[in-house]
Amino acid sequence: MKPKTGIIIAQKIEQRIFLIRNRKAMLDRDLAFLYNVETRVLNQAVKRNIKRFPDDFMFQLTKKELAEVITNCDNLQNLKFTPARPYAFTEHGIAMLSSVLGSNKAIEINIQIMRTFSKLRELMAEHKDLRLKIEEMEKKYDKQFQLVFNAIKKLLTPPPEKPKRPIGFHV
């Protein structure tokens, strides 16, 4: 049985959404890949319509942010050697891209991306609701279940990010 292309595209999109500056964003090269255009073509279209992309829609990665993204993602190793820092597009910036690019492919992919962002938002909300329900149950029941509730809370709490050691030779 052949998987649906929508599912495959959603998986590709989810893998390309990063948390940068506490916002979910996608890099210009990943969007260009999904839209089946060159990165420079996508960036040229954005620059021609720069008024449509305020800072909360699109921003250029700093050298430090770029290094962090490269460190966290194996598939971005070739970004180490690019002279230009990539642009990151938030959900609203991605929505604006379809109007700038205008192709049918861009519109189709944008719809998939928007659905993926919505799905991620729903999952986060469900997580929050589940935590609140557990806390309510904890108040109702006696101390016997305290261990169970603590174990469930640990599972729901994401692990704290460990500080990354700098790479390379230091004097």
Contacts in CASP RR format, 6 or more apart in sequence:
PFRMAT RR
TARGET T0000
AUTHOR 0000-0000-0000
METHOD contacts of the structure
MODEL  1
MKPKTGIIIAQKIEQRIFLIRNRKAMLDRDLAFLYNVETRVLNQAVKRNI
KRFPDDFMFQLTKKELAEVITNCDNLQNLKFTPARPYAFTEHGIAMLSSV
LGSNKAIEINIQIMRTFSKLRELMAEHKDLRLKIEEMEKKYDKQFQLVFN
AIKKLLTPPPEKPKRPIGFHV
6 112 0 8 1.000
9 34 0 8 1.000
9 109 0 8 1.000
9 112 0 8 1.000
10 112 0 8 1.000
10 115 0 8 1.000
10 116 0 8 1.000
10 119 0 8 1.000
12 34 0 8 1.000
13 26 0 8 1.000
13 34 0 8 1.000
13 112 0 8 1.000
13 113 0 8 1.000
13 116 0 8 1.000
14 116 0 8 1.000
14 120 0 8 1.000
16 26 0 8 1.000
16 27 0 8 1.000
16 30 0 8 1.000
16 34 0 8 1.000
17 24 0 8 1.000
17 25 0 8 1.000
17 26 0 8 1.000
17 116 0 8 1.000
17 117 0 8 1.000
17 120 0 8 1.000
18 24 0 8 1.000
18 25 0 8 1.000
18 26 0 8 1.000
18 27 0 8 1.000
18 69 0 8 1.000
18 72 0 8 1.000
18 73 0 8 1.000
18 88 0 8 1.000
19 25 0 8 1.000
20 61 0 8 1.000
20 65 0 8 1.000
20 69 0 8 1.000
20 88 0 8 1.000
21 59 0 8 1.000
21 65 0 8 1.000
21 88 0 8 1.000
23 90 0 8 1.000
24 90 0 8 1.000
24 91 0 8 1.000
24 117 0 8 1.000
24 120 0 8 1.000
25 88 0 8 1.000
25 89 0 8 1.000
25 90 0 8 1.000
26 88 0 8 1.000
26 89 0 8 1.000
26 94 0 8 1.000
26 113 0 8 1.000
27 61 0 8 1.000
27 69 0 8 1.000
27 76 0 8 1.000
27 86 0 8 1.000
27 87 0 8 1.000
27 88 0 8 1.000
27 89 0 8 1.000
28 39 0 8 1.000
28 42 0 8 1.000
28 43 0 8 1.000
28 46 0 8 1.000
28 86 0 8 1.000
28 87 0 8 1.000
28 88 0 8 1.000
28 89 0 8 1.000
29 39 0 8 1.000
29 79 0 8 1.000
29 86 0 8 1.000
31 42 0 8 1.000
31 89 0 8 1.000
31 94 0 8 1.000
31 97 0 8 1.000
32 38 0 8 1.000
32 39 0 8 1.000
32 41 0 8 1.000
32 42 0 8 1.000
34 109 0 8 1.000
34 113 0 8 1.000
35 42 0 8 1.000
35 97 0 8 1.000
35 101 0 8 1.000
35 103 0 8 1.000
35 105 0 8 1.000
35 106 0 8 1.000
35 109 0 8 1.000
36 105 0 8 1.000
37 101 0 8 1.000
39 86 0 8 1.000
42 97 0 8 1.000
42 101 0 8 1.000
43 87 0 8 1.000
45 97 0 8 1.000
45 100 0 8 1.000
45 101 0 8 1.000
46 53 0 8 1.000
46 58 0 8 1.000
46 87 0 8 1.000
46 97 0 8 1.000
46 100 0 8 1.000
48 100 0 8 1.000
49 100 0 8 1.000
52 96 0 8 1.000
52 99 0 8 1.000
52 100 0 8 1.000
53 89 0 8 1.000
53 93 0 8 1.000
53 96 0 8 1.000
56 90 0 8 1.000
56 92 0 8 1.000
57 89 0 8 1.000
57 90 0 8 1.000
57 92 0 8 1.000
57 93 0 8 1.000
57 96 0 8 1.000
58 87 0 8 1.000
58 88 0 8 1.000
58 89 0 8 1.000
58 90 0 8 1.000
58 93 0 8 1.000
59 87 0 8 1.000
59 88 0 8 1.000
60 85 0 8 1.000
60 86 0 8 1.000
60 87 0 8 1.000
60 88 0 8 1.000
61 69 0 8 1.000
61 85 0 8 1.000
61 86 0 8 1.000
61 87 0 8 1.000
61 88 0 8 1.000
62 85 0 8 1.000
63 85 0 8 1.000
66 79 0 8 1.000
66 85 0 8 1.000
66 86 0 8 1.000
68 164 0 8 1.000
69 76 0 8 1.000
69 79 0 8 1.000
70 76 0 8 1.000
70 77 0 8 1.000
70 79 0 8 1.000
70 80 0 8 1.000
71 164 0 8 1.000
71 167 0 8 1.000
79 86 0 8 1.000
89 97 0 8 1.000
91 114 0 8 1.000
91 117 0 8 1.000
94 110 0 8 1.000
94 113 0 8 1.000
94 114 0 8 1.000
94 117 0 8 1.000
95 110 0 8 1.000
95 114 0 8 1.000
97 106 0 8 1.000
97 110 0 8 1.000
98 106 0 8 1.000
98 107 0 8 1.000
98 110 0 8 1.000
127 156 0 8 1.000
130 156 0 8 1.000
131 153 0 8 1.000
131 156 0 8 1.000
134 149 0 8 1.000
134 152 0 8 1.000
134 153 0 8 1.000
134 156 0 8 1.000
137 145 0 8 1.000
137 149 0 8 1.000
138 145 0 8 1.000
138 146 0 8 1.000
138 149 0 8 1.000
END
